Amino acid sequence: MTPRALPFVLIAALLTGAGCTELPPVEQSVDAAGLAAPYPDLVPTAWLTDDLPDPRLETGDAAALEARGAALRRRAAALRRDISG
């Protein structure tokens, strides 16, 4: 097995083990008062987004962001060459 494949194998084993776990029935994990409690009221969630500020991107920001991304990719490529070379 290659070292690069090891994390994937470990994650697969962990998920397989988690899928085989036996969970206790809900009735055993909630007490009688919890089972007898009324269902909570549903409330509107619009207030979550009411106070959000307007987006800060301007018309020329997309080009500036693309240029910055290209510069960072060039820098990353140069750093990779320095390490491997």
Backbone hydrogen bonds, N-H to C=O, Kabsch-Sander energy under -0.5 kcal/mol:
donor,donor_aa,acceptor,acceptor_aa,energy
5,A,2,T,-1.0
6,L,2,T,-0.9
9,V,5,A,-2.1
10,L,6,L,-2.5
11,I,7,P,-2.4
12,A,8,F,-2.3
13,A,9,V,-2.4
14,L,10,L,-2.3
15,L,11,I,-2.6
16,T,12,A,-2.3
17,G,13,A,-2.3
18,A,14,L,-2.3
19,G,15,L,-2.0
20,C,16,T,-0.9
20,C,17,G,-0.5
21,T,18,A,-1.1
23,L,21,T,-0.7
28,Q,25,P,-1.1
29,S,25,P,-0.8
29,S,26,V,-0.9
30,V,26,V,-1.2
35,L,31,D,-1.9
36,A,32,A,-2.0
37,A,33,A,-0.8
48,L,45,T,-1.7
49,T,46,A,-1.3
50,D,46,A,-0.8
51,D,47,W,-0.6
52,L,49,T,-1.0
61,D,58,E,-0.8
62,A,59,T,-0.6
64,A,60,G,-1.7
65,L,61,D,-2.6
66,E,62,A,-2.4
67,A,63,A,-2.4
68,R,64,A,-2.3
69,G,65,L,-2.4
70,A,66,E,-2.4
71,A,67,A,-2.3
72,L,68,R,-2.4
73,R,69,G,-2.3
74,R,70,A,-2.3
75,R,71,A,-2.3
76,A,72,L,-2.5
77,A,73,R,-2.3
78,A,74,R,-2.3
79,L,75,R,-2.4
80,R,76,A,-2.3
81,R,77,A,-2.1
82,D,78,A,-2.1
83,I,79,L,-2.0
84,S,80,R,-2.5
85,G,81,R,-2.1
